[in-house]
Amino acid sequence: MSRTVRRQRVPIALLVPAGLGLTFLVLPLAGLLLRTPWTTLPQRLAEPGVLTALRLSLETATVATLLCVALGVPLAWLLARVEFPGRRLVRALVTVPLVLPPVVGGVALLLVFGRRGLVGSWLDETFGVTLPFTTAGVVLAEAFVAMPFLVIAVEGALRGADPRYEEAAATLGAGRFTTFTRVTLPLVAPGVAAGAVLCWARALGEFGATITFAGNYPGRTQTMPLAVYLALETDLQAAIVLSLILLTVSVVILAALRDKWVGTT
């Protein structure tokens, strides 16, 4: 049975602003591609500073994502499966880093985990651990801004999962933890994977909280976004190359998740 597709005329009052909006979003990316020094790109990618920043970014983003998975998945399960007083408030607090300016997040981390902070002073006096301006501080800053992406994705997957499988496991004598690990996690694995990828991408691109809480020290806390910021003052071509790497990662992430986040016709 054939289906007739009706083509509707697009009002010019909508077509013009839509075209301007698309141009506004695409033109800066096109400018980046046009200004990329393609002839010297391999040599610039092989520069020690670029490789160091890239390695540090990949390592810290990966560790931050693992931390977010370890803490965020149980938090998402709690929000999706357990009724408790103040759940709406907890959900709102979890999403605060999404709208909080990253620099403010960095200041907040400094006040809590700094050497004179609420928790940082205890860590320093008891264990001699200092988090600000260290690689561990980078991981902490990235996890702070990236975890909401994971929690929201996993909570949505949990709400969309059929709870009858979990109820059946409970009737067979499985405890809550066993049900969670053997039944719930396999059901929401695609959501966890998508949330982890988005979390990793957000951690990779983090700037404000990182530079505020961890500083900008090459080889220790200088990630790719910070290297871009520094290169803008000294070497525009290097900044373009670093930006191109981050753009490539963003496109790859979007392509990998297109079936989940982008509607198809």
N, C-alpha and C positions, 0 to 999 in steps of 0.2 A: 504494500500500500504506500503510495507516494505521498509525500507531505509537501504542501505548497507553502513556501516561505513568502510572506508579505513584506515587501520593502516599503518602509515608511520614509517619507521625506523628513529630513532633519531640519528643524527650524534654524534659521540663520542666527537667531539670538542665542542659541545654545552652541551652534557649531563654532562660532568665532571665539568665545571664551574657552571652549574646550581645546581648540587648536592652540590658543595662546598658552593655556596651562601646560599642554604637552610640550610646546616649544620651550617654556620656562624650565621644565624638568630635564629635557634632553640636551638643550644647548650647552650647559656647563660641562656635561659629560663628553659631548662632541668636541668642545674646546680642549679638554684634557687630552683626548686622543690625537687631536691635530697638532698640539704642541709637544707631544712626546718625542724625544730624540731617538727615533727608531734606529738610526745608523750606529749610535753608540750605546744602545740599550744593553746588549750583552756585557759590555765592559762595565757599565754602571751597576748592573745587577750583581757583578762579581766583586764590587768594592767591599772591603772589610766592614766599613760602617753599616752598609746596607744589609749584609749578611748577618751581622751581629744583632741589629735591630729586628730583623726578620726572625732569627732564631729565638730571641728573647720573647717576641710577641707570640710565636707559636707555642712555646713552652708555657708561658704564663697563662695564655688563654685556655690551653688544654687543662692545666691544673685547676684553674678557676672553674671550668666547666665540670670537672670531676667533683669539686667541692659543692657546686650548685646541685648536681644530681644527687649527691649523698644527703644533702639537707633539704633540697627543694621537692623531691619526689614524696617523701613522707609528709611534708607540709601540704602539698597539693592533695594528697590522700585525706589528710585531716580535714581540709576545707570542703572536700567533695563528699566525704562519707560520714562524717561525725557531726551531729548537731550539738552545739554547745553555746552558752551565752557569750555574746560578743563576737560571733563568727563574722558578721559583716564588718565589724571594726578591724578584725585581724586581716580580712581580705583587703580592706582599704589600705592598711599599713603595708601589706606585702607589695601593693602596686605603687606606693609612694615613690620609690626610685625611678619609676617610668616617667614621672612628671617633674621630679626634683632636678634642678640644675646640677649637673655633675660636679661642678666646683663646690657647691654647697654640700653635696655628699662627701667630697674629700675633706672639707672642713669638719663635718660631723664625725667622720672616721678619725680624724686627727684628735678631736676632743675626747674620743672614747679610747682609742688604741695608741695615742701618743704617749710619750714617756711620762707625762704628767696627767694623762687621761684617766677616765674612770676605771678602765680595765688595764690600760697600758702600764700604769704605774705599778699595779700589782704584778703584772708579768715581768716587768723590769726588776723589781725588788726580789721576787720569789725565784724566778728562773733565769734572770739576766737576758730576757728576750726583748728585743726592740724591733718593732714592725715598721714604723715610718722610715721612708727613704731606703728601703731594702727591696729585694726582689719579692720577698713574701708580702710586703706592702702592696706591690703591684697586683699580686694575685688577689689580695683582700679587696682592693678597690675595684677590680674587674668583676669579682664575684658579687659585690654589693649592687652594682648597676645592672648586672646581667641576670641574676637569679629570678626576678619577676617574669622574664620571658619564659623561663622553664616552668615556673609554677603555674602560670596562666595556661600554657599549652597542655600540661599534664592534667590539670584540674578539668579542663574542657574535655579531654579524652576520657577521664574517669566518669564524668557526668554522662557522656555518650555511650559508655559501656553498659552492657546488659547485666544488671545486678543479680539476675537469677543464677548465673554460674557461681557467684560467690556464696549465695544462699544454699545452693546445692552442696558446695564444699563444706559449708558449716554443718549441714544436716548429716554429713558423712563423718563428722567428728574432727574436722580440721580446725585448728586454732586460727586466730586472726592473723598472726604473723605467717603461718603456713599458707593460708588463703591468699595473703597479699603477695607472697613470693612465688607461689605455684600457679595461681589463677589470675589475680589482678594484674600483675606486671606483664605477663604474656599478652593479656587482652589489650593493654594500653601501650605496648611496646612501640608502635609507630608514633604515637603522640609523644612519648618520652624521647624518641630519636629526633623528631622534628624540633621539640623544645630544646634539646641539647645542642642541636646545630645552630638554632637561632641564638641561644645563650653564648655559644662559642664565637659566633660572628660578632655579637655585641661586645663581648670581652675583647676581641681582637681590635675593635675600633675605638675602645675607650680612651679618652683623653683627659677630660677635666678633673675627674676624681683622682686619676693616676698622678698627674703632675702636681696636684695639691697635696696629696697624702704621701706619695713616694718620690717626688722630685723627678729630675731629668738628668740622670747620670748614665753616660754611655757604658754599655756592657752590663749594667746592673739594674737600672730602672727605665732606660730609654727604649720604649717600644716604638712600633712603626708610626703611629700618629704623632708621638712626641718628636721623632726624627723628622717627620714632615714639617712640623712647626719650626724646628731649629734650622732645617735646610732652607726654608723660605727666606731667612735672613742672610744666608751666605751663598747658596747655590740653588737657583730656581730649577735647573734641569734635574738635579737630584731629588728635589721635592716632587717634581712631576713623576719621576720614575717610582718613587715610594707610593705616591697616590695611585698610580696605575696598578700597583700590586694589590692595594686594598680594594680598588674598583673591581679587579678581576675576581678576588675572593667573594665580593658581594654578588657579582653576577652568577658565579658558580653556585652560591648558596641559594639564590632565588630560583635558578634553573632546577636545582635538586628538589626544592620544595614547591614547585609550581602547581603540582596536582593537589596539594593540600591547602595552599594559601591563595592561589589564583584560580578564579572560576574559568571553566572552559565552555565553549559554545558548541 
